[in-house]
């Protein structure tokens, strides 16, 4: 379907990075390690991930991990060298295929494994075992400066959790550490001291009591999962649950919290089914019914681990008791429950191929916060909130980062991204069509990894609009469109300034008690009006200036 120009179609109608590991700044030089981590190298491209079995023992006393990852893969093209990532100080102790130990060449955090068995049969499935051990990087300020958090609860029990977005899952386990290739399914076996529990992704298959007095928790994930979405959460947990009647039928919603916080959690976690109802309305069915939904308490703020969303908001409304919009609406919900769960659709269902496109995760999910408000409190409350978050936008650098080097763009991907989407909603001027667009994205790209261009193309085709300049303006430029106008003798002169080439965006203005659609571009246009002043719709993320 051919897209129409925004100009021609008649339309009638955070200063902070909230979660995720901070990556390279714009001024930093990228290294070969950045390229090996952030690009689809020849040693990655030839094989497709099918299955992981991560089988590890976690020792809180020594803050160490030991175990192996069994990797099942499909040959896409002949090659004898396979790349596995594992970050220092962890050590890859051996790699084994068909009972034979293999030669491993280490280059920083990258391990090139020379396979003995000929890898020449296209579509054949093979398996390799990667053994490792050591003390993984300890998180400094999780989840932004991630790794493993080794903490204690108020009763002196070990309280341990992983967080590794951006930094990479290879900070605590060996894997193909690039987002383009998600494993199709996975088993996670974690051995812990007998008085503790481990909660990971998917469903609990079994708990095995070992002769040495420890327990092994076996979790099974049946859906594709991105590498940073895999997690371990170890503590003195208690469990409660409920059954949610969702769009695809009954959904298990399980909650794991520290023993002392059970009563607080039963009250605070009432936001979870409310979240599910709102987001299934806007985005479509929860993408992981087969793996259940969990909220798990952790010793850091929280993270969007797939089907095992982690929570550390101290049982407070808003963001640790604060309203990021400063409108009052941000205290109507628990920020971490809503935001991190929103990532089940945008991050876990639809996942970026390259870290440069992280706005696909964070822009849509920041926008989900005001959609939650929209569902329960109405469109004006929703608008108040998202407009209020504009105070967090810095416009320091483009939202999209550098490709192929594991580099994210500006933290503006959160609330500039949300306000870009809110602006686009005004152009659609049809809330049901807007809802169908959001649901269509999750259906079309169900369990897929995507690029910004794919998302842009889908939205443009769905809306029958040419949105190239629109996305260039908000994603690839730091300037805010400025609506310039003058009113002389009942003649309104107007244009866009501070814009990219070919930028044209309709805008609704108020004239007396009526609304009027204008279709400005960067050239001056004029229209007769019976007024000496106009009002500018606040829902557009723009600036405006009257020149006379």
Buried (B, 14 or more C-beta within 10 A) or exposed (E): EEBBEBBEBEBEEBEEBBBBBBBBEEEEEBEEBBEBBBBEBEBBBBBBBBBBBBBBBBBBEEBBBBBBBBBBBBBEEEBBBBBBBBBEEBEBEEBBBEEEEBEBEEEEBBBBBEBEEEBEEEEEEBBBBBBBBBBBBBBEEBBBBBBBBBBEBEEEBBBBBBBBBBBBBBBBBBBBBBBBBBBBBBBBBBBBBEEBBBBBBBBBEEEEEEEEEBBBBBBBBBBBBBBBBBBBBBBBBBBEEBEBEBEEEEBBBBBBBBEEBBEBBEEBBEBBBBBBBBBBBBBBBBBBBBBBBBBBBBBBBBBBBBBBBBBBBEBBBBBEEEBBBEBEBBBBBBBBBBBBBBBBBBBBBBBBBBBBBBBBBBBBBBBBBBBBBBBBBEEEBBBBBBBBBBEBBBEEBBBBBBBBBBBBBBBBBBBBBBBBBBBBBBBBBBEEEBBBBBBBBBBBBEBEBBBBEBBBBBBBEBBEBBBBBBBBBBBEBBBBBBBBBBBEEEEBBBBBBBBBEBBBBBBBBBBEEEEBEBBBBBEEEEEEBEBEEBEBBEBBBBBBEEEE
